[in-house]
Amino acid sequence: MTTADTLRGHPFLPSADVLATIPKLYATEDTKLADKIAHLHYFVGACDWFVVEYDPDTGIAFGWADLGDPQNAELGYFSLPELQTITVSHPSGYTVVVERDLHWTPGPIPVR
């Protein structure tokens, strides 16, 4: 486990068999937004990332990113290894990390 994984108390990525169920990059490019399935959900503060496609070789994901402003949220590519390393020290002394939603069930992207 990485230092950030120790802080979050669980691995950042799910098991390999869960990752294997996520479509590869470009596999859903002809699928309408309303029909795309978000397989994983990551969050920190008001920011959310929903993984629709994933490349296990590079860690690059394609999905819905809402960085706290729903009007500017959009589909795009993001790096799970980069999200995994984000740590922010809060002035009160604790550290915040990007979390994997352990209770997320694959389903439609919750577009607001």
A tleap script that builds the chain and sets N, CA, C and O, in Angstrom:
source leaprc.protein.ff14SB
mol = sequence {
  NMET THR THR ALA ASP THR LEU ARG GLY HIE
  PRO PHE LEU PRO SER ALA ASP VAL LEU ALA
  THR ILE PRO LYS LEU TYR ALA THR GLU ASP
  THR LYS LEU ALA ASP LYS ILE ALA HIE LEU
  HIE TYR PHE VAL GLY ALA CYS ASP TRP PHE
  VAL VAL GLU TYR ASP PRO ASP THR GLY ILE
  ALA PHE GLY TRP ALA ASP LEU GLY ASP PRO
  GLN ASN ALA GLU LEU GLY TYR PHE SER LEU
  PRO GLU LEU GLN THR ILE THR VAL SER HIE
  PRO SER GLY TYR THR VAL VAL VAL GLU ARG
  ASP LEU HIE TRP THR PRO GLY PRO ILE PRO
  VAL CARG
}
set mol.1.N position { 0.842 -1.200 0.000 }
set mol.1.CA position { 0.000 0.000 0.000 }
set mol.1.C position { 0.877 1.249 0.000 }
set mol.1.O position { 1.938 1.278 0.623 }
set mol.2.N position { 0.419 2.275 -0.705 }
set mol.2.CA position { 1.125 3.543 -0.697 }
set mol.2.C position { 0.778 4.307 0.572 }
set mol.2.O position { -0.132 3.922 1.307 }
set mol.3.N position { 1.506 5.393 0.828 }
set mol.3.CA position { 1.202 6.231 1.991 }
set mol.3.C position { -0.232 6.739 1.928 }
set mol.3.O position { -0.939 6.753 2.936 }
set mol.4.N position { -0.662 7.160 0.723 }
set mol.4.CA position { -2.036 7.646 0.571 }
set mol.4.C position { -3.036 6.510 0.816 }
set mol.4.O position { -4.098 6.743 1.393 }
set mol.5.N position { -2.707 5.273 0.379 }
set mol.5.CA position { -3.596 4.137 0.635 }
set mol.5.C position { -3.708 3.877 2.129 }
set mol.5.O position { -4.780 3.528 2.623 }
set mol.6.N position { -2.612 4.045 2.847 }
set mol.6.CA position { -2.648 3.887 4.301 }
set mol.6.C position { -3.578 4.934 4.908 }
set mol.6.O position { -4.346 4.627 5.819 }
set mol.7.N position { -3.515 6.163 4.412 }
set mol.7.CA position { -4.404 7.224 4.907 }
set mol.7.C position { -5.864 6.907 4.620 }
set mol.7.O position { -6.730 7.155 5.460 }
set mol.8.N position { -6.148 6.356 3.429 }
set mol.8.CA position { -7.546 6.086 3.082 }
set mol.8.C position { -8.023 4.778 3.677 }
set mol.8.O position { -9.231 4.562 3.765 }
set mol.9.N position { -7.124 3.896 4.089 }
set mol.9.CA position { -7.514 2.668 4.762 }
set mol.9.C position { -7.891 1.524 3.837 }
set mol.9.O position { -8.340 0.476 4.302 }
set mol.10.N position { -7.716 1.709 2.544 }
set mol.10.CA position { -8.023 0.664 1.566 }
set mol.10.C position { -7.277 0.974 0.284 }
set mol.10.O position { -6.869 2.116 0.073 }
set mol.11.N position { -7.090 -0.020 -0.580 }
set mol.11.CA position { -6.409 0.240 -1.857 }
set mol.11.C position { -7.204 1.222 -2.719 }
set mol.11.O position { -8.435 1.228 -2.712 }
set mol.12.N position { -6.482 2.034 -3.445 }
set mol.12.CA position { -7.111 3.007 -4.332 }
set mol.12.C position { -7.869 2.316 -5.452 }
set mol.12.O position { -8.986 2.710 -5.786 }
set mol.13.N position { -7.265 1.287 -6.032 }
set mol.13.CA position { -7.907 0.539 -7.120 }
set mol.13.C position { -8.630 -0.675 -6.545 }
set mol.13.O position { -8.193 -1.248 -5.548 }
set mol.14.N position { -9.734 -1.062 -7.174 }
set mol.14.CA position { -10.399 -2.305 -6.759 }
set mol.14.C position { -9.580 -3.509 -7.239 }
set mol.14.O position { -8.522 -3.343 -7.846 }
set mol.15.N position { -10.064 -4.690 -6.970 }
set mol.15.CA position { -9.371 -5.913 -7.377 }
set mol.15.C position { -9.254 -6.002 -8.898 }
set mol.15.O position { -9.991 -5.345 -9.633 }
set mol.16.N position { -8.319 -6.824 -9.347 }
set mol.16.CA position { -8.093 -7.010 -10.785 }
set mol.16.C position { -9.336 -7.548 -11.480 }
set mol.16.O position { -9.601 -7.188 -12.626 }
set mol.17.N position { -10.104 -8.404 -10.806 }
set mol.17.CA position { -11.297 -8.939 -11.475 }
set mol.17.C position { -12.362 -7.866 -11.645 }
set mol.17.O position { -13.126 -7.915 -12.609 }
set mol.18.N position { -12.435 -6.900 -10.738 }
set mol.18.CA position { -13.374 -5.779 -10.909 }
set mol.18.C position { -12.890 -4.887 -12.046 }
set mol.18.O position { -13.681 -4.477 -12.896 }
set mol.19.N position { -11.594 -4.586 -12.066 }
set mol.19.CA position { -11.044 -3.756 -13.147 }
set mol.19.C position { -11.269 -4.397 -14.510 }
set mol.19.O position { -11.485 -3.698 -15.500 }
set mol.20.N position { -11.219 -5.722 -14.562 }
set mol.20.CA position { -11.397 -6.434 -15.837 }
set mol.20.C position { -12.809 -6.294 -16.395 }
set mol.20.O position { -13.027 -6.553 -17.578 }
set mol.21.N position { -13.768 -5.892 -15.573 }
set mol.21.CA position { -15.150 -5.724 -16.056 }
set mol.21.C position { -15.375 -4.354 -16.698 }
set mol.21.O position { -16.411 -4.129 -17.324 }
set mol.22.N position { -14.419 -3.443 -16.548 }
set mol.22.CA position { -14.571 -2.096 -17.099 }
set mol.22.C position { -14.170 -2.114 -18.572 }
set mol.22.O position { -13.107 -2.634 -18.910 }
set mol.23.N position { -14.995 -1.562 -19.449 }
set mol.23.CA position { -14.640 -1.536 -20.880 }
set mol.23.C position { -13.309 -0.827 -21.118 }
set mol.23.O position { -12.952 0.110 -20.405 }
set mol.24.N position { -12.592 -1.286 -22.119 }
set mol.24.CA position { -11.326 -0.666 -22.518 }
set mol.24.C position { -11.603 0.713 -23.127 }
set mol.24.O position { -12.727 1.017 -23.525 }
set mol.25.N position { -10.552 1.538 -23.192 }
set mol.25.CA position { -10.700 2.874 -23.781 }
set mol.25.C position { -11.308 2.775 -25.179 }
set mol.25.O position { -10.950 1.891 -25.957 }
set mol.26.N position { -12.204 3.662 -25.484 }
set mol.26.CA position { -12.917 3.821 -26.766 }
set mol.26.C position { -14.033 2.803 -26.979 }
set mol.26.O position { -14.741 2.873 -27.984 }
set mol.27.N position { -14.206 1.858 -26.054 }
set mol.27.CA position { -15.217 0.808 -26.248 }
set mol.27.C position { -16.641 1.347 -26.203 }
set mol.27.O position { -17.545 0.735 -26.771 }
set mol.28.N position { -16.859 2.480 -25.538 }
set mol.28.CA position { -18.224 3.010 -25.433 }
set mol.28.C position { -18.388 4.325 -26.185 }
set mol.28.O position { -19.334 5.073 -25.936 }
set mol.29.N position { -17.469 4.606 -27.104 }
set mol.29.CA position { -17.525 5.924 -27.748 }
set mol.29.C position { -18.797 6.142 -28.569 }
set mol.29.O position { -19.173 7.289 -28.809 }
set mol.30.N position { -19.466 5.080 -29.003 }
set mol.30.CA position { -20.717 5.234 -29.743 }
set mol.30.C position { -21.952 5.134 -28.833 }
set mol.30.O position { -23.085 5.113 -29.315 }
set mol.31.N position { -21.722 5.074 -27.532 }
set mol.31.CA position { -22.811 4.978 -26.563 }
set mol.31.C position { -23.203 6.377 -26.096 }
set mol.31.O position { -22.337 7.181 -25.749 }
set mol.32.N position { -24.495 6.669 -26.086 }
set mol.32.CA position { -24.975 7.969 -25.617 }
set mol.32.C position { -24.621 8.162 -24.142 }
set mol.32.O position { -24.526 7.191 -23.391 }
set mol.33.N position { -24.428 9.412 -23.733 }
set mol.33.CA position { -24.078 9.720 -22.351 }
set mol.33.C position { -25.054 9.077 -21.373 }
set mol.33.O position { -24.632 8.500 -20.371 }
set mol.34.N position { -26.334 9.167 -21.646 }
set mol.34.CA position { -27.348 8.628 -20.741 }
set mol.34.C position { -27.256 7.112 -20.597 }
set mol.34.O position { -27.747 6.544 -19.621 }
set mol.35.N position { -26.627 6.461 -21.571 }
set mol.35.CA position { -26.514 5.004 -21.545 }
set mol.35.C position { -25.147 4.497 -21.080 }
set mol.35.O position { -24.947 3.291 -20.935 }
set mol.36.N position { -24.209 5.415 -20.848 }
set mol.36.CA position { -22.883 5.003 -20.370 }
set mol.36.C position { -22.989 4.548 -18.917 }
set mol.36.O position { -23.781 5.088 -18.145 }
set mol.37.N position { -22.184 3.553 -18.554 }
set mol.37.CA position { -22.184 3.019 -17.200 }
set mol.37.C position { -20.912 3.469 -16.483 }
set mol.37.O position { -19.804 3.279 -16.985 }
set mol.38.N position { -21.082 4.059 -15.319 }
set mol.38.CA position { -19.959 4.429 -14.466 }
set mol.38.C position { -19.641 3.229 -13.576 }
set mol.38.O position { -20.453 2.833 -12.740 }
set mol.39.N position { -18.457 2.658 -13.762 }
set mol.39.CA position { -18.065 1.449 -13.039 }
set mol.39.C position { -17.407 1.756 -11.707 }
set mol.39.O position { -17.501 0.966 -10.768 }
set mol.40.N position { -16.742 2.895 -11.620 }
set mol.40.CA position { -16.085 3.310 -10.378 }
set mol.40.C position { -16.392 4.778 -10.120 }
set mol.40.O position { -16.650 5.542 -11.050 }
set mol.41.N position { -16.361 5.161 -8.859 }
set mol.41.CA position { -16.564 6.552 -8.463 }
set mol.41.C position { -15.452 6.926 -7.487 }
set mol.41.O position { -15.221 6.232 -6.496 }
set mol.42.N position { -14.769 8.029 -7.779 }
set mol.42.CA position { -13.747 8.589 -6.895 }
set mol.42.C position { -14.187 9.992 -6.512 }
set mol.42.O position { -14.881 10.661 -7.278 }
set mol.43.N position { -13.785 10.437 -5.329 }
set mol.43.CA position { -14.203 11.763 -4.872 }
set mol.43.C position { -13.227 12.338 -3.859 }
set mol.43.O position { -12.497 11.614 -3.182 }
set mol.44.N position { -13.237 13.643 -3.778 }
set mol.44.CA position { -12.583 14.393 -2.706 }
set mol.44.C position { -13.278 15.753 -2.678 }
set mol.44.O position { -13.439 16.395 -3.717 }
set mol.45.N position { -13.680 16.182 -1.506 }
set mol.45.CA position { -14.406 17.446 -1.393 }
set mol.45.C position { -15.600 17.459 -2.326 }
set mol.45.O position { -16.415 16.535 -2.313 }
set mol.46.N position { -15.708 18.510 -3.139 }
set mol.46.CA position { -16.825 18.635 -4.084 }
set mol.46.C position { -16.493 18.055 -5.454 }
set mol.46.O position { -17.268 18.227 -6.395 }
set mol.47.N position { -15.362 17.374 -5.585 }
set mol.47.CA position { -14.920 16.827 -6.873 }
set mol.47.C position { -15.273 15.351 -6.990 }
set mol.47.O position { -15.124 14.585 -6.037 }
set mol.48.N position { -15.745 14.961 -8.180 }
set mol.48.CA position { -16.125 13.573 -8.451 }
set mol.48.C position { -15.591 13.139 -9.808 }
set mol.48.O position { -15.604 13.908 -10.770 }
set mol.49.N position { -15.118 11.893 -9.874 }
set mol.49.CA position { -14.698 11.277 -11.122 }
set mol.49.C position { -15.423 9.934 -11.234 }
set mol.49.O position { -15.392 9.130 -10.303 }
set mol.50.N position { -16.072 9.696 -12.368 }
set mol.50.CA position { -16.800 8.457 -12.617 }
set mol.50.C position { -16.139 7.746 -13.795 }
set mol.50.O position { -16.082 8.290 -14.898 }
set mol.51.N position { -15.645 6.543 -13.566 }
set mol.51.CA position { -14.889 5.791 -14.573 }
set mol.51.C position { -15.842 4.974 -15.442 }
set mol.51.O position { -16.583 4.125 -14.947 }
set mol.52.N position { -15.807 5.249 -16.758 }
set mol.52.CA position { -16.628 4.542 -17.743 }
set mol.52.C position { -15.773 3.541 -18.524 }
set mol.52.O position { -16.228 2.441 -18.841 }
set mol.53.N position { -14.534 3.928 -18.832 }
set mol.53.CA position { -13.596 3.084 -19.564 }
set mol.53.C position { -12.245 3.162 -18.855 }
set mol.53.O position { -11.958 4.127 -18.147 }
set mol.54.N position { -11.416 2.127 -19.057 }
set mol.54.CA position { -10.153 2.083 -18.324 }
set mol.54.C position { -9.109 1.310 -19.112 }
set mol.54.O position { -9.409 0.277 -19.710 }
set mol.55.N position { -7.872 1.820 -19.109 }
set mol.55.CA position { -6.737 1.126 -19.706 }
set mol.55.C position { -5.822 0.653 -18.574 }
set mol.55.O position { -5.128 1.468 -17.966 }
set mol.56.N position { -5.812 -0.646 -18.283 }
set mol.56.CA position { -5.006 -1.137 -17.168 }
set mol.56.C position { -3.500 -0.981 -17.376 }
set mol.56.O position { -2.743 -0.973 -16.406 }
set mol.57.N position { -3.059 -0.857 -18.626 }
set mol.57.CA position { -1.619 -0.706 -18.891 }
set mol.57.C position { -1.106 0.683 -18.533 }
set mol.57.O position { 0.035 0.826 -18.092 }
set mol.58.N position { -1.936 1.706 -18.718 }
set mol.58.CA position { -1.496 3.083 -18.464 }
set mol.58.C position { -2.158 3.708 -17.237 }
set mol.58.O position { -1.653 4.689 -16.691 }
set mol.59.N position { -3.287 3.143 -16.802 }
set mol.59.CA position { -4.034 3.742 -15.695 }
set mol.59.C position { -4.913 4.902 -16.136 }
set mol.59.O position { -5.519 5.577 -15.304 }
set mol.60.N position { -4.983 5.135 -17.445 }
set mol.60.CA position { -5.821 6.216 -17.957 }
set mol.60.C position { -7.272 5.749 -17.971 }
set mol.60.O position { -7.581 4.636 -18.395 }
set mol.61.N position { -8.145 6.617 -17.503 }
set mol.61.CA position { -9.579 6.335 -17.487 }
set mol.61.C position { -10.288 7.378 -18.333 }
set mol.61.O position { -9.796 8.490 -18.527 }
set mol.62.N position { -11.447 6.995 -18.827 }
set mol.62.CA position { -12.338 7.917 -19.518 }
set mol.62.C position { -13.630 7.905 -18.727 }
set mol.62.O position { -14.135 6.850 -18.344 }
set mol.63.N position { -14.153 9.090 -18.490 }
set mol.63.CA position { -15.402 9.161 -17.748 }
set mol.63.C position { -15.832 10.581 -17.502 }
set mol.63.O position { -15.386 11.515 -18.168 }
set mol.64.N position { -16.707 10.725 -16.531 }
set mol.64.CA position { -17.317 12.001 -16.192 }
set mol.64.C position { -16.525 12.636 -15.054 }
set mol.64.O position { -16.317 12.010 -14.015 }
set mol.65.N position { -16.086 13.868 -15.246 }
set mol.65.CA position { -15.351 14.600 -14.220 }
set mol.65.C position { -16.129 15.857 -13.846 }
set mol.65.O position { -16.439 16.691 -14.696 }
set mol.66.N position { -16.433 15.971 -12.570 }
set mol.66.CA position { -17.103 17.155 -12.032 }
set mol.66.C position { -16.198 17.695 -10.934 }
set mol.66.O position { -16.108 17.121 -9.848 }
set mol.67.N position { -15.528 18.805 -11.229 }
set mol.67.CA position { -14.565 19.366 -10.289 }
set mol.67.C position { -15.189 20.437 -9.408 }
set mol.67.O position { -14.559 21.445 -9.088 }
set mol.68.N position { -16.435 20.202 -9.024 }
set mol.68.CA position { -17.112 21.097 -8.104 }
set mol.68.C position { -18.001 22.124 -8.776 }
set mol.68.O position { -18.615 22.948 -8.098 }
set mol.69.N position { -18.079 22.092 -10.089 }
set mol.69.CA position { -18.916 23.021 -10.839 }
set mol.69.C position { -19.710 22.212 -11.867 }
set mol.69.O position { -19.244 22.025 -12.991 }
set mol.70.N position { -20.902 21.730 -11.501 }
set mol.70.CA position { -21.658 20.848 -12.390 }
set mol.70.C position { -21.908 21.412 -13.783 }
set mol.70.O position { -22.045 20.650 -14.740 }
set mol.71.N position { -21.971 22.745 -13.910 }
set mol.71.CA position { -22.213 23.329 -15.237 }
set mol.71.C position { -21.025 23.127 -16.166 }
set mol.71.O position { -21.181 23.167 -17.387 }
set mol.72.N position { -19.839 22.910 -15.604 }
set mol.72.CA position { -18.645 22.703 -16.422 }
set mol.72.C position { -18.137 21.268 -16.361 }
set mol.72.O position { -17.048 20.983 -16.859 }
set mol.73.N position { -18.901 20.359 -15.762 }
set mol.73.CA position { -18.520 18.949 -15.733 }
set mol.73.C position { -18.588 18.396 -17.153 }
set mol.73.O position { -19.386 18.851 -17.972 }
set mol.74.N position { -17.732 17.400 -17.434 }
set mol.74.CA position { -17.697 16.875 -18.794 }
set mol.74.C position { -17.052 15.502 -18.840 }
set mol.74.O position { -16.383 15.071 -17.901 }
set mol.75.N position { -17.275 14.823 -19.972 }
set mol.75.CA position { -16.579 13.584 -20.252 }
set mol.75.C position { -15.146 13.904 -20.643 }
set mol.75.O position { -14.890 14.891 -21.332 }
set mol.76.N position { -14.223 13.081 -20.209 }
set mol.76.CA position { -12.835 13.297 -20.573 }
set mol.76.C position { -11.941 12.206 -20.015 }
set mol.76.O position { -12.406 11.263 -19.376 }
set mol.77.N position { -10.657 12.353 -20.265 }
set mol.77.CA position { -9.660 11.388 -19.823 }
set mol.77.C position { -8.986 11.902 -18.562 }
set mol.77.O position { -8.745 13.102 -18.429 }
set mol.78.N position { -8.681 11.006 -17.639 }
set mol.78.CA position { -7.943 11.371 -16.432 }
set mol.78.C position { -7.096 10.179 -16.005 }
set mol.78.O position { -7.396 9.031 -16.333 }
set mol.79.N position { -6.048 10.471 -15.278 }
set mol.79.CA position { -5.086 9.463 -14.855 }
set mol.79.C position { -5.398 8.997 -13.432 }
set mol.79.O position { -5.323 9.786 -12.489 }
set mol.80.N position { -5.744 7.729 -13.277 }
set mol.80.CA position { -5.973 7.207 -11.936 }
set mol.80.C position { -4.684 7.210 -11.103 }
set mol.80.O position { -4.751 7.509 -9.911 }
set mol.81.N position { -3.505 6.888 -11.679 }
set mol.81.CA position { -2.285 6.991 -10.876 }
set mol.81.C position { -2.042 8.415 -10.344 }
set mol.81.O position { -1.539 8.579 -9.232 }
set mol.82.N position { -2.394 9.436 -11.127 }
set mol.82.CA position { -2.242 10.808 -10.637 }
set mol.82.C position { -3.244 11.109 -9.527 }
set mol.82.O position { -2.884 11.709 -8.515 }
set mol.83.N position { -4.507 10.695 -9.708 }
set mol.83.CA position { -5.495 10.917 -8.650 }
set mol.83.C position { -5.068 10.223 -7.361 }
set mol.83.O position { -5.287 10.738 -6.265 }
set mol.84.N position { -4.462 9.056 -7.505 }
set mol.84.CA position { -4.052 8.266 -6.344 }
set mol.84.C position { -3.012 8.989 -5.501 }
set mol.84.O position { -2.963 8.794 -4.286 }
set mol.85.N position { -2.187 9.813 -6.118 }
set mol.85.CA position { -1.101 10.469 -5.391 }
set mol.85.C position { -1.491 11.802 -4.768 }
set mol.85.O position { -0.704 12.380 -4.018 }
set mol.86.N position { -2.685 12.303 -5.060 }
set mol.86.CA position { -3.078 13.611 -4.541 }
set mol.86.C position { -3.278 13.524 -3.031 }
set mol.86.O position { -4.075 12.729 -2.534 }
set mol.87.N position { -2.540 14.355 -2.327 }
set mol.87.CA position { -2.732 14.515 -0.884 }
set mol.87.C position { -2.720 16.007 -0.591 }
set mol.87.O position { -1.881 16.743 -1.112 }
set mol.88.N position { -3.639 16.444 0.233 }
set mol.88.CA position { -3.731 17.854 0.589 }
set mol.88.C position { -3.699 17.948 2.108 }
set mol.88.O position { -4.515 17.336 2.797 }
set mol.89.N position { -2.761 18.709 2.612 }
set mol.89.CA position { -2.676 18.914 4.051 }
set mol.89.C position { -3.631 20.024 4.445 }
set mol.89.O position { -3.530 21.148 3.952 }
set mol.90.N position { -4.544 19.709 5.324 }
set mol.90.CA position { -5.526 20.671 5.820 }
set mol.90.C position { -4.876 21.486 6.935 }
set mol.90.O position { -4.095 20.941 7.715 }
set mol.91.N position { -5.185 22.795 7.026 }
set mol.91.CA position { -4.570 23.631 8.067 }
set mol.91.C position { -4.771 23.092 9.492 }
set mol.91.O position { -3.956 23.370 10.371 }
set mol.92.N position { -5.827 22.340 9.726 }
set mol.92.CA position { -6.068 21.831 11.079 }
set mol.92.C position { -5.219 20.595 11.389 }
set mol.92.O position { -5.292 20.044 12.488 }
set mol.93.N position { -4.402 20.159 10.398 }
set mol.93.CA position { -3.453 19.094 10.680 }
set mol.93.C position { -3.744 17.737 10.070 }
set mol.93.O position { -2.900 16.845 10.160 }
set mol.94.N position { -4.891 17.542 9.459 }
set mol.94.CA position { -5.151 16.245 8.841 }
set mol.94.C position { -4.900 16.317 7.344 }
set mol.94.O position { -4.822 17.400 6.764 }
set mol.95.N position { -4.776 15.156 6.731 }
set mol.95.CA position { -4.491 15.055 5.296 }
set mol.95.C position { -5.703 14.490 4.579 }
set mol.95.O position { -6.325 13.532 5.038 }
set mol.96.N position { -6.027 15.097 3.446 }
set mol.96.CA position { -7.161 14.680 2.621 }
set mol.96.C position { -6.609 13.996 1.374 }
set mol.96.O position { -5.642 14.465 0.775 }
set mol.97.N position { -7.240 12.873 0.986 }
set mol.97.CA position { -6.839 12.138 -0.218 }
set mol.97.C position { -8.068 11.872 -1.077 }
set mol.97.O position { -9.195 11.925 -0.585 }
set mol.98.N position { -7.855 11.586 -2.354 }
set mol.98.CA position { -8.939 11.177 -3.237 }
set mol.98.C position { -9.348 9.760 -2.819 }
set mol.98.O position { -8.506 8.871 -2.694 }
set mol.99.N position { -10.637 9.568 -2.608 }
set mol.99.CA position { -11.169 8.295 -2.128 }
set mol.99.C position { -11.900 7.548 -3.236 }
set mol.99.O position { -12.510 8.160 -4.114 }
set mol.100.N position { -11.833 6.215 -3.186 }
set mol.100.CA position { -12.695 5.382 -4.025 }
set mol.100.C position { -13.967 5.123 -3.235 }
set mol.100.O position { -13.913 4.746 -2.064 }
set mol.101.N position { -15.092 5.322 -3.867 }
set mol.101.CA position { -16.391 5.092 -3.232 }
set mol.101.C position { -16.604 3.582 -3.110 }
set mol.101.O position { -16.914 2.908 -4.093 }
set mol.102.N position { -16.437 3.068 -1.907 }
set mol.102.CA position { -16.545 1.633 -1.675 }
set mol.102.C position { -17.978 1.129 -1.760 }
set mol.102.O position { -18.213 -0.077 -1.821 }
set mol.103.N position { -18.931 2.047 -1.762 }
set mol.103.CA position { -20.342 1.677 -1.811 }
set mol.103.C position { -20.965 1.894 -3.190 }
set mol.103.O position { -22.166 1.692 -3.371 }
set mol.104.N position { -20.149 2.305 -4.159 }
set mol.104.CA position { -20.647 2.579 -5.507 }
set mol.104.C position { -21.030 1.284 -6.201 }
set mol.104.O position { -20.279 0.309 -6.177 }
set mol.105.N position { -22.186 1.281 -6.811 }
set mol.105.CA position { -22.640 0.168 -7.641 }
set mol.105.C position { -22.648 0.663 -9.084 }
set mol.105.O position { -23.205 1.727 -9.353 }
set mol.106.N position { -22.051 -0.071 -10.022 }
set mol.106.CA position { -22.054 0.395 -11.404 }
set mol.106.C position { -23.457 0.747 -11.889 }
set mol.106.O position { -24.417 0.005 -11.682 }
set mol.107.N position { -23.542 1.899 -12.538 }
set mol.107.CA position { -24.822 2.376 -13.041 }
set mol.107.C position { -24.621 3.638 -13.850 }
set mol.107.O position { -23.487 4.037 -14.116 }
set mol.108.N position { -25.722 4.273 -14.247 }
set mol.108.CA position { -25.620 5.503 -15.049 }
set mol.108.C position { -24.827 6.591 -14.330 }
set mol.108.O position { -24.799 6.660 -13.101 }
set mol.109.N position { -24.192 7.428 -15.124 }
set mol.109.CA position { -23.470 8.563 -14.555 }
set mol.109.C position { -24.499 9.520 -13.957 }
set mol.109.O position { -25.450 9.901 -14.639 }
set mol.110.N position { -24.326 9.912 -12.701 }
set mol.110.CA position { -25.307 10.822 -12.084 }
set mol.110.C position { -25.061 12.271 -12.524 }
set mol.110.O position { -24.573 13.094 -11.750 }
set mol.111.N position { -25.402 12.557 -13.756 }
set mol.111.CA position { -25.241 13.907 -14.302 }
set mol.111.C position { -26.263 14.817 -13.656 }
set mol.111.O position { -27.459 14.525 -13.648 }
set mol.112.N position { -25.781 15.928 -13.111 }
set mol.112.CA position { -26.700 16.878 -12.441 }
set mol.112.C position { -27.111 17.962 -13.391 }
set mol.112.O position { -27.876 18.852 -13.020 }
savepdb mol mol.pdb
quit
